[in-house]
Each structure stands twice: as C-alpha cells, then as structure tokens.
C-alpha cells in the first residue's frame, strides 16, 4: 500500500503554469485603464458635437491624438485578454485554438484600423 499526500495526488493535474503571468498582465492592464478611461471620456467628449473642421483641428493636436491611440490599444488588448480567458475556460480542442486566433486577429485588426484612422485624422 502506498501513502500519497494530497499534494502528490494533485501534482500534474492542475494549473498550466500561466495563471500568475495572466494575473499580472490583467492587473497592469486594469491599472492603466483606471487612468486611460477617464482621459478618453473627457477627450472624446470635448471633441464630440463640433463641425468636421473643429473635430479635425481638435484631433490634430498631439494630446488628444495620443490619448485616443493609447486608450484604443489598452482597452482593446484588455478585452482581448479577457476573451482569451473566457475561451480557455469554456472551449476545448481545435475550436478553442481557432477561436483564440479569431479573437486575436479581430482585436489586432481593430487596433490597426483605429490607429490608421487616427493618423489619417491627425495628419
């Protein structure tokens, strides 16, 4: 008869080893969002409702353009990481891998399109 402790029984069955890394990524992303989201709301709100020329002049300035670009990147990456976590929890196998690729492709396409529009607007 072999005596196994709880730790020996659970060894090799548990975590994938990336939980701490993911936790720190989400923590840093959340802290960044605490600063970026209010800046985004005030910056976007100030530029909202003007004529095309006024909005173009407003977003041609460096501060609003940088705030918009930074908030686009931080918020989209945070949402992408959350979607990855949900997919990893509820999907398995090939469907999981395809869903993660699709979510990543969509998120990075959204970032690229948003930054292109912002650069086009700012220049």
Protein Blocks (a to p, Z undefined) as FASTA:
>chain_A
ZZddfklmmgoplcnhlmmmmmmmmmmmmmmmmmmmmmmmmmmmmmgoiafklmmmmmmp
mklmmmmmmmmmmmmmmmmmmmmmmmmmmggcjllmmmmmmmmmmmmmmmmmmmmmmmmm
mZZ
